[in-house]
Amino acid sequence: MQGIRDRTVTAIYIMLDVAFHGTHGNTVSATEIARRSGMARRGIEPVLQELSRSGLLSGVRGPRGGYRLGHPAREILLSDIHHAMRCDDSRPDRRNGPLFNAAIRPFLDRMGEFLDHEYRKITLDELVRQAESNGLSRPKAEAPVATFSI
């Protein structure tokens, strides 16, 4: 059964945060995402790992490590993010009973189909532009660090 699941919403937020703050080749750390979102780092780690496994994020190791988008934001649809989180849908639904199966489950299935259709219309880049049009400013490019070697 599809729908807006907490993991999908968390994944969309994480992808938007990386797209918005990971400008000019900068990486975004899990700690920064957790701080800005108010979510616990340990809570977002499994989502970050799933997004990395799906290729939507690219992990960078090291002291200035973090995450970058795996593809340009204009190429990432919300449906891509939703599909990457589908592993959450594999758990059996504990709700059951004739009334639930006759009325609520068909409604939720229709809503899931509607959401999937709508997710296919919106790119991550569109969400970034919406955030900017609502007054949020993206980080400026950091000055390159000079390295001298002989």
N, C-alpha and C positions, 0 to 999 in steps of 0.2 A: 504494500500500500504506500503510495507516494504522498507527498505533502510537504508542508514546511516543517522540517524537523530542526531541533536545536542544533544538531551538527551541521546541517546545511546552512543555517543562518550564521553560525560561527565561521564556517568556511568562507562564505561570501564576505563577511567582515574582514577576515584575515587577508583574503585576496585583495580586497579594496584597500586595506591599510598598506600592504606591500606595494600596490600600484601607486598609491598616493604619496607615500613617504620614501619609496625606493627610487627616487629620481636620479638621473645622471650616473647610473651605474652603482649607486650606493646600495648596500644591503640593509635589511631591516631585521633586527634581532627579535627572537621570541619574547624577550624581556620587555622590549619597547612596545610590541603589540599588546602584550598583557597589561602593561601600565596604561596605555592609551584607552584600551577597551574596558578596563576594570575587571577583566576575567583573570582567573588564576592561570599562571604559566603551565602548571601541570595539567590543567584542563584543556589547554589549546595544543599541547605537544602532540597528542595522537592525531589531531586534525592536521597539523603541520606535516606530520609524517605521511599521512594519507595523500595530502596534496602534492607532496614531493614524489611519492611513488607513482602518482598519476601523471607526473610531468608538468603539472600546472605551476609548481614552484621548483626552484633550483636552490639547493642548499649549498652554502659556501662555508668552508671550515676556516679556522684561524682566528687571530685576535680581532680582526675586523669582519668576521664572518656573520652570517645571518641568512636571509632568504631574498631571492630575486624572483621575478616572474619567469616562468619557463617559456613563455611566448609573449609577444606584444599584447598589451591590454586590449587593443582594438580587435584582436583575434580570439579573445577568450569570452565565450558566452556564459551567462549564468547557468545555462543547462550543462555546460562542461563541469562546472563546480558541483552542481546538484548530482550529476552522474558519478563523480568521484566519491561522493559521500553515500552512495547507494548501499555500501556495505552495512550501514546502519539499519537499512530496511530489511536485512536478512534475518534479524531477530524475529521470532514468532510473536504475533500480536496476542497479548494475554486477554484482551477483551473478546468476549464471545457471547453466545446466546442468540436465540432466534430474533429478538427485537433488534439487537445490534446488527446482526447479519442481514436482516431484511430492510433496514432503513438507514442506519448510520454508515455501515461499510460501503454500500453503493454510492452514497453521497461523498464520502471521503475519496473514493476512487475517481469520481467525476472531478472533484476539486484537484486531485493530483494530476489528472490529465490536463486540466486548465492551467495549473501552475507550470507544468512541463512545457506547454505551448507558449506561455508568457516568458519563461526563462530563455527560450530560444530567440527571443526578440531583442534581448538587452545584452550589450557587451560590458565588460569591466570598465572600458574606457568611458562609456556613457555615464557610469556611476561616478567616476572620477570627475568628469565635467559637471555633473550635477552637484557634487560637493563644492567644487570651485564656484559655481554660479550661486550657491547658497552662502558664499562669503568665506569659505575655508581657503587658506593659502598653503600651497605646496612648499616644501623646503627648498631653499636656494642651493645652487651647486656649491659644494665645498671647494676651496682653493686646493689645487693639486699639491701634494707634499713633494718637495724637492728631494731627490735622492742623488747623492754624488758617490760615484764609485770609480776607482782607478784600476 
